[in-house]
Amino acid sequence: MTTTTPAARPAAEHPTPGHPDRPTPNLLRTALRTDSWSTAAFGVFLLAAGGPLSGPLGLPTTWSIPFGIAMLGGAASLALIAGYPRIPTHLTLTVITANTLSSLALLLLPFTGLLPLTGLGTTFLLIGALVVAAFAALEYGGYRRGERTG
């Protein structure tokens, strides 16, 4: 019978305290899954509420509908990446880069004059930039820990 010490196990396989047989989910996989679900929910929200919110936010449906569709595609991609037994480094770095660039775009877009945003619409996009930046930071933290195995 061979045993492995906790130090010999990959980061994702350290036992959950109180539950030695159950692996602890790692930060990268959890962040990717949460990012996927929240991106999907927000994509559905944009598709369903884009019309009614167009006036209060100043976000035209010609922008909210394509963004909603793109977010659903992004959510599916994130879910697929999170499901890999070993999350490839190049995909992890692609997600971190995409989230960082998306956060910057959301941060700058209100100040470009491209959209007739209201004050509420500007706040909406700035909050979105913070949420996307938080996911990029969490995913980067998981990457730095070397949590690419599951």
C-alpha positions in Angstrom: 0.0 0.0 0.0 1.4 3.3 -1.0 0.4 6.6 0.5 1.1 10.1 -0.5 1.6 13.0 1.9 -0.5 16.1 1.3 2.7 17.9 0.2 3.2 15.4 -2.6 -0.3 15.9 -4.0 -1.1 18.6 -6.6 -2.7 21.7 -5.2 -6.1 20.7 -6.5 -6.0 17.4 -4.7 -5.3 18.5 -1.1 -8.1 17.1 1.0 -10.9 19.3 2.3 -10.5 19.8 6.0 -12.9 17.4 7.7 -13.4 15.5 4.5 -10.1 13.7 3.6 -11.6 11.9 0.6 -12.9 15.0 -1.1 -10.5 17.2 -3.1 -10.4 20.9 -2.4 -11.4 22.8 -5.6 -8.6 25.0 -6.7 -8.9 28.8 -7.2 -8.4 28.7 -11.0 -11.0 26.1 -11.7 -13.5 27.7 -9.3 -12.9 31.2 -10.8 -13.3 29.9 -14.3 -16.6 28.1 -13.4 -18.0 31.2 -11.6 -16.9 33.4 -14.4 -18.7 31.1 -16.9 -21.9 31.1 -14.9 -21.9 34.9 -14.3 -21.1 35.6 -17.9 -23.9 33.4 -19.1 -26.4 35.0 -16.7 -25.3 38.5 -17.7 -25.6 37.5 -21.4 -29.1 36.3 -20.9 -29.9 39.5 -18.9 -28.6 41.6 -21.8 -30.7 39.7 -24.3 -33.9 39.7 -22.2 -33.7 43.2 -20.8 -31.7 45.1 -23.4 -34.8 46.7 -24.9 -36.4 47.8 -21.6 -33.1 49.0 -20.2 -32.1 50.9 -23.3 -33.7 54.1 -22.2 -32.6 54.2 -18.5 -29.0 53.1 -19.4 -28.6 54.7 -22.8 -27.2 51.4 -24.1 -28.8 50.8 -27.6 -30.1 47.3 -28.3 -27.8 47.3 -31.4 -25.0 47.0 -28.8 -26.7 44.9 -26.0 -28.0 42.1 -28.3 -24.6 41.4 -29.9 -22.8 41.7 -26.5 -25.4 39.3 -25.0 -24.8 36.7 -27.7 -21.0 37.1 -27.5 -21.2 36.7 -23.7 -23.0 33.4 -24.1 -20.3 32.2 -26.4 -17.6 33.3 -23.9 -19.5 31.6 -21.1 -19.5 28.3 -23.0 -15.8 28.7 -23.7 -15.0 29.3 -20.1 -17.1 26.3 -19.0 -15.2 24.1 -21.5 -11.8 25.3 -20.3 -12.8 24.8 -16.6 -13.8 21.2 -17.5 -10.4 20.1 -18.7 -8.7 17.6 -16.3 -5.6 19.7 -16.7 -6.3 23.4 -17.6 -3.8 24.3 -20.4 -1.6 27.3 -19.7 -2.2 28.9 -23.0 -6.0 28.9 -22.4 -5.6 30.2 -18.9 -3.4 33.1 -20.2 -5.9 33.8 -23.0 -8.8 34.0 -20.5 -6.8 36.4 -18.2 -5.8 38.5 -21.2 -9.4 38.6 -22.6 -10.8 39.6 -19.2 -8.2 42.3 -18.7 -8.8 43.8 -22.1 -12.6 43.6 -21.6 -12.3 45.3 -18.3 -10.3 48.1 -19.9 -12.8 48.4 -22.7 -15.7 48.7 -20.2 -13.7 51.2 -18.2 -13.0 53.4 -21.2 -16.1 53.0 -23.3 -18.3 55.4 -21.2 -15.8 58.2 -21.9 -15.4 57.7 -25.7 -18.8 59.2 -26.7 -19.5 56.1 -28.8 -22.7 55.4 -26.8 -25.3 57.8 -25.6 -25.0 56.5 -22.0 -26.9 58.0 -19.1 -25.3 58.4 -15.7 -26.8 55.1 -14.7 -25.4 53.5 -17.9 -22.0 54.8 -17.2 -22.2 53.4 -13.6 -23.5 50.1 -15.1 -20.4 49.8 -17.4 -17.9 50.8 -14.7 -19.3 48.2 -12.3 -19.0 45.7 -15.1 -15.4 46.7 -15.5 -14.7 46.0 -11.8 -16.4 42.6 -11.9 -14.4 41.5 -15.0 -11.2 42.8 -13.5 -11.9 40.8 -10.3 -12.3 37.6 -12.4 -9.1 38.4 -14.2 -7.3 38.8 -10.8 -8.7 35.6 -9.4 -7.8 33.6 -12.5 -4.3 35.1 -12.4 -4.0 34.2 -8.8 -4.9 30.6 -9.6 -2.5 30.5 -12.5 0.3 31.9 -10.3 -0.3 29.1 -7.8 0.2 26.6 -10.5 -3.3 25.3 -10.2 -3.6 23.8 -13.6 -4.4 20.3 -12.5 -7.7 18.9 -11.3 
